[in-house]
Amino acid sequence: MQEIPAVLLPPACFPDAEFFAWLLHAPQVSIEMQESYPKQTCRNRYRIATAQGITVLSVPVNKPQGNNSPFKIIELDNSTNWNITHWRTIESAYSKSPFFIYYRDHFEQLFLNPPALLKDLNISILNLCLKLIGLKKEFDYTQTFENKPVNYYDMRGLIMPKKQVQHVYQIKTFKPYIQVFSDRNEFLENLSILDLLFNLGPETIVYLQNHKPGQSTPVA
C-alpha cells in the first residue's frame, strides 16, 4: 500500500469522515487559513442523514470584501437564526441514535453561542470533535497561501467537492454501519463527523483507523 503523504486540508464545517481519516493517518497536516473564500463548499456546508436521505446544511455568511474576501474575515450571518434551525434539524435526525444523549450538550452549546466569524466556528467544531473522538493530533494552520503546494497533497478542493473527482488517495469504499434511518435508506457514506459520533460513539476512532486514504477497501 502506498505511503500516505503530508496533507493540506480545507477549513471545513463539521467535516466528513474522509477529512478525519486524513487528519488521523497523514504524517503531517496543515489546514488552509489564507485562501480567498470559495462559496458553496465544505467551508460552510455539511451533510447529515435524515429520513429523506442526505440533507445538506449550509451556514449563511457575509463577505465583507465581496467575492474575493479572505476566508479568515468571513462573517456568520447570525441574524437569520441559522443556528437554531440547524440544531433542530440535527436533533430531529439523530435524537434516536445510540450516542446522541452523550454528546448533545456539547453540540447544543456550540450552536446556541455561535461566534462572529466562520473561521472561529470551524476551529471550535474541529477542536470539539477531536476531543469527543479521543484523537490527539498535532497540526497547523497555514501562514501563507500556495496555489500549488509543493510539500503537501492538496485536498482543499476534494473534501465534499461539487463534482466528484477521482484521485490517487481517494477512499473508494466506506464500511457500512447502522444509521438512524437504515430501515428506509441505503447506507449513506462519508457524511459529517456528526453521523459517526452519534451512531458509533467511542468506536468512531476505530472506524477512522480502518479507513486510510488511498486504500481501496477498509481494514477488517
N, C-alpha and C positions, 0 to 999 in steps of 0.2 A: 504494500500500500504506500502511495506517495506521501512524502513528508508534508505536514501542514505548515504553511508559511506564516510569517507575521501578517497581520490584517489591519486594514483601515475600515472602520465601521461608521455608519451614519449615526447621528444623534436621534435615535428613534424613540417614539412614544409607545409605551407598553410593547416592546419589541417581541418578535415572534420566536419560535423555537430555534430556527436557524441562527438568528443573531446570538442567542445564548450558547448554542453549540460552538460557534466561533469563539466566543468570549472564553469558554471553558478550555477548548482544545488548542487554540493558537498560542505559540510560544511568546508572542508579543502582540499587544493590542493597543491601537490608538483610535480615538473617536474624534471625528471631524467636528470642529467648532468654528472654523474660519471661512466656511463656504458662503456663497450667496444662497438665500433661501429658495429651494426648489418647491413649487406648490404641488399639492396632491401626491405626497409621498409619505413614507413611514415617519417623517419628522412630526407630523400631526395627525396621523391616521393609524388605526389598528383594527384587527379583525377578531371577532368573538363568535362563538356558536350559539345561535338562538333556535327556537322551534322552527323558524323559517329557513334555517341553514346559516350560511356565513353572513354576518352583519358587519359592515364597515362603519366604525365610529370615527368622526372627524372633529378635531378640536378647532373651533373658529379662531382666526388670528387677525391681527392688524399688522400691516407692513409699513413702518414709519417712513421708509425711503422708497416706497413703490416696489416694483417687481425685482429690483436689484438690491433689496435690503439684505444686509448680512444676517445670517441665521441668528447670531447672538443678540440681536436687538429686536427680534420678532416678539410682538406682544400678544398675550392671550386676550381675546375679546370676551372678557368676563361679564359684559353687560347682557349677554344672551342666556345666562344660566345654563350654559352647555354642561357644566359640571354636574348639576342636579339631574339633567336628562341622561347623561352618560351613566351615572351611578345607578339610577333607577333601571336602566336597560341591563346593566351588568347584574344587578340584584335579581331582576326577573329571570335572567338567563341562567344564573348559577346558584340561586338560593337552595336548590335541591342537590347540589353537588356535595360529595363527601367532606370536602375540607373548606367549604365557604365559611362556615361558622368560625373556623380557627383564624382566618385571615381577613375577614370582612372589616374589622375595626381599623386595621392598618390602612386599607384602601379607602374606606369611607372618610377617614380624616384627611387623606390626601385630596380627595375630591371636594370636600367641604371647605378646604382652605387653599385654593389654587394660588400660585404666585403670580406675579405680573408678567413674567417672561416665559416663553416656550422652553428656552434652554434650561431654565431653573426647574420647570415641571419635569422635563425629561431626565435631568440629573437626579431629581428626587425619586422618580419612578425607578430608575436603574439601581440606585443605592438601596431602596426598599426591597426590590425584587431579589437582588443579590443576597441581602440579609435573610429573607424568607427562604430562599433556596438553600442557603448554607454554603454559598460559593464565595470563597475568598480569592480574589484575583487582582493582581496589580495591572493597571492600565493607565494611559494618559490621554489628555485632550490636546489636539493639535494647536500649535502656536503660530503656524504659518499655513497658507493654502498651497497645495500642489495639485495642479490639474492632472498630471500623470505621475503619481508617486512611484519612486524607484524601489524603495526598500519594503514596500507593503503590497499585499494583494488587495486590490481596490474593490471593496464590497459596498461602497456608498450608494451605487445605483442598482444594486442587486438584492437588497433586502426589501421584500414586498414590492417588487417592480410593477410598473403599469403594464408592461408586456413581459412575459416570461422569456428569459434569455438563458440559453444553455451555456454553462461554463464549467471549467475543468474541476472546480471544487464544489460543485452543486451537490447538495444532499438529495439524492433522487428518490429515496424511499423513507417515509416516516412510519415507524411501527404503530399500528392502531392501538388505542386504549379506549376504555369505556367513557363516553361523554354523556352529558345530561340527556341529550335527545337522540341517543343511539337507537332507540326503538323506532324512530321515524326517519332518521337521516343516516346516510352512509358516513363513515369516518371522515371527519373534516381535518385535514392535516395542516401542520405548520401555522397554527393560529397564534394569537397573542400569548405571552407567557402566563397570562391570567387563566387561560384554559388548562394549561398544565398544572399550575398551582392548585386550582380549585378541584380538579379531578384526581390528581396524583399526590398532592401534598408533599410529604418528605421524600417520596420516590421521584420527584421532579429531577433531582440532580442525577439519579441513576439513569433516567431516560435520556438526559443530555449527554451523559458519559457514553451512552451506546449509540450516539449519532454524531459521527465525525465527518467534517467537511471532506468531500472527495471520496467518500465511502459509499458504494452503490447500495448496500443493504445494511440495516442496523446490526450491531453486535448482539448476539443472542444473550 
